[in-house]
Amino acid sequence: MNTPTLEAAQDGLVAFLLVSMRVTGLVMLSPPFTSAPRFVRIAFVLAFSAALFRAPAVAADIDLGALLILFVEEFLRGTLMAFGVIVGFAAFSFGARLIDVQVGFGLGQVLDPSTQRPTPVLSAAFTLLASVVFLATDGHHMMLRGFALGLERFPVAAPWPTEFMGQGVFHQVQGLFTLGLAMVAPVVLCLVLVELGLGAMARNLPQMNVFVLGIPIKVLSALTALAVWALAMSTPMARVFESIFRAWEASFR
C-alpha cells in the first residue's frame, strides 16, 4: 500500500511531466531554440519545467490511456504557442522573399544554417537577422513570461477554450503578411520604380539589352534602399514579435 508521501511524489512527477510536455512543444519548435544543440534544449526543458510546475493537477493513479492523452494535449498546447513565434520569424522570410523575387536573388541560393536548406541570399540574411532582433528586443524573456502566464491561466490538464485556438491562429497568420510587407515596403516601392524606369528604357531604346543591364541596377538599388531603410526598419521588426506576445496576453486574460 502506497504511503501518503509516495503518492504525493507520484502526483508531483505526473505534474512535472505534463508541464515538461508543454515546454517541449514550445522549445523544440520555436526558431530561437531550433538551432541550439539538442542536449541544450533538453536541459532547458527540464530546468524550466522544474521552475514552473506547482502542486499536482492530476492524480497519478489515473488510467494510462487518459494520461497519454493528457501528454499529447499538453504537447499540442506548447506547439500552438510555438506557432506564434514561428509566424514571427516567417514574417522576416516573407519580407525578404519579396525583395529576392524582384531583384533576382532566387537564381542563386546559399545554405541557411538554421534550416540546412538552400535559401536566397536575403532570405538567409533576414532569417539570421530575425534571431538577432528577437534576442535584442528581449523576445526570449517575453516568450518565457508568456508561457508562465499561460500556465497560470490554463494549468496542465485544464481545458482550453476552442475560440482561443482559432482566433489566435487567424490573427497571427494575418499579421504575417501585414508586418512582413511593412518591414520592406520602401525597398519594394523603390524596386517597382526601378522596374518602371527599365521598362521605359526598353520601350525607347529597343537596341539595348535591358535584361542584362537591369540585373546589376536592381541589385544596386535594392542594397542601397536597404542601407537607407535599415535604421527605420527596426520599428516594424520589433512590432513583429510584440504583436505576437500581445496576442498571447490578450488570450490568456
Number of C-alpha atoms within 10 A of each C-alpha: 5 7 8 9 9 11 15 16 14 16 19 20 15 20 24 22 19 28 27 26 26 26 26 26 22 27 21 20 18 22 24 21 18 14 14 12 9 12 9 10 17 15 11 17 22 17 12 17 21 14 11 15 22 15 10 18 17 17 15 18 11 9 9 10 9 10 18 12 12 18 21 15 20 25 20 17 22 24 23 19 27 23 22 26 25 18 24 27 26 21 27 28 23 22 25 24 23 18 23 20 12 17 23 14 18 17 10 11 15 16 13 17 13 16 13 10 11 14 21 21 19 21 25 24 16 21 23 19 15 24 17 13 17 25 13 11 15 12 20 16 12 17 22 14 14 19 23 17 16 20 17 14 14 14 19 27 17 14 9 14 10 9 10 13 14 10 12 21 18 10 14 20 16 12 19 23 17 13 22 24 20 18 27 24 17 16 24 22 12 17 21 14 12 17 17 12 13 18 15 12 14 15 12 10 11 10 8 12 11 15 11 9 11 17 15 13 15 21 18 13 17 21 13 14 18 19 12 13 16 12 9 11 17 12 11 16 24 18 16 28 25 17 17 24 21 13 17 20 15 11 16 16 8
